[in-house]
Amino acid sequence: MVQTYLDFERAVAELNKQADALKGAEAKAVMAKASAELKRLYAKLGPWEKTQVARHPARPHYSDYIDALVTDYTPLAGDRTFGDDHALLGGPGKINGRSVIVMGHEKGTDLETRLKHNFGMARPEGYRKAVRLMNLAERFNLPVISFVDTAGAYPGRGAEERGQAEAIARSIDRGLSLKVPFISVITGEGGSGGAVAIAAADAVLMLEHSIYSVISPEGCASILWRDGAKAQDAAKAMKITAQDLKKLGVIDGIIKEPAGGAHRKPDEAMKRVGAMIATQLDRLSALKPMDLLERRREKFLNIGRTLPGAK
């Protein structure tokens, strides 16, 4: 697979190019230097660099996590109201032999699949499908696992006409009222209500270089400064990184990525995600339904209570 380098990785790209032109010990020495430079860069990524990594097209997507972590998966289609949405997928399956309901955003991997899945931006029928899946989970007493990776809910006219805001609100409400364990993993972008709709969970986890925000940095910059070019400033001000959000109490845990990001070693990254999900499932499955409800309620109320300056 051809490696796609981000803007801040130019030095690594140049070193790898030099290594390709060399042989033997010289090539190994340059490759070692490139590896060290990559680790140095990723040890001090800023919010904007993390945004670029979170959006990298080679990061594992929902279908990759299904293939790597879920057995006996049966995708379910449709919201029983309007139609099926290919941006938000889900169905029953097993993780480590444990039956679960799994769902998540699928962005696609090439032009054809990205168009099919609408770049991971779900319409109302996608979120109504999510509610249907959560209802199914509670009916059969199955934990819910969600994988979040979306720039946001689809803002098109048709989506608004079919009740996008109402569908997102009902999905959030259903997540908060579930009487079964609910674990959400933000694997790339966690954009706005499109992300929260399937992330009102007992345990909200983020991959180390993923982002989670109420609006994209570009959107924030265009509103605050009327200049999308100030996206880097917006990313820094918004506290969108996993590290900032963990300090603020918005998320519950960070899953470390392989050196250079999940897109460089996707199998290793997905293995780490699977291990964290298993740990959280063991912890949450020991709780009674009413305890889950109360703890989840307090968890989200405390986000506002514990933010800097909150009284």
Phi, psi and omega in degrees: 000134180286129181281129176261121183264142176275167185304317184282358180260017185300322180296321178293318179299318181293320178295317178295326177295319177296318181298323180296332182272355181250175180222161172060223186297324180296316180297317180297322180295318180290322178296321177296321178295320178296319179296319179294320179295321179297315179296321180296316180297313185284346177283345183225034179296138174271175181303321182288322177295321177295325177298317179296319180294317181300331182266001184302128184296341182268000176298148178302137179254177182308313182297329177292317178295323177298312181297324186275327191243340190245131175250161178053036182282132178235102181293138177251141184243147171090155179252003181063019179228310184234308184178195180255146178241120182278355179279335179235115185247160177179169179166179179281153177190192180228137173241118184055037178082357181263127181290134181215166165255127181240143178207163179176170178278138175242121181271334186093163186243342177220180185302316182298312182285330177294320177293319179300316183266009177053038177057026178079011180262105187283150173263177182306322181295336176291316180286331174288330172295319179300317177297318178300318180293320179292323175298319179297318180300315181292322180300320183255013176056052180246136175298154178248131175239127178238144177245117186259126176199086183210144174287342180149169176294150182295126185265014185291165184300315181300320179296318179293321179295330181267010172088052182301311183298318180295321180294319178295315181299317180293326178292318176298314180300320181292322177298318181291335184261002182297140178257021176232159178301141182225119180238131179237136179239120176272109189263342180212259176266134171245086190262115166056207181296336178299332177272312183300330182306329178238028181228018176277066195248166175296319179231116176255115184246151178229139168294150189309321184249026174270172180227156182213119187205161181283340179201158178292154177304321179296318180294319178298315181297321181291332179278311185286318185243000184054035183209103181297342180291345179271023182300325180296319177295320180295318180301320180290319183287332188279348181056061187260357183276159179301321183295316178294317184291330176292319178296325181278353179080015180280327178240168187254341182193157179241132179259117183295138179262157174299158179305128181089004176098160183298335182288342180275326178224071185300323180298317179294319180297316181292327176297319179293321177298315179300320180294319180292320177299317180299318179297315181291324178298317178298318182292313186283329181293343179278351183267149177282155182308314182291331176291320177301313181300313183293316181294321180294317179300311181295325179301313183283326175296323183290341177301313179289326181290329189257000176295149179307128179092349181286145180250000000 
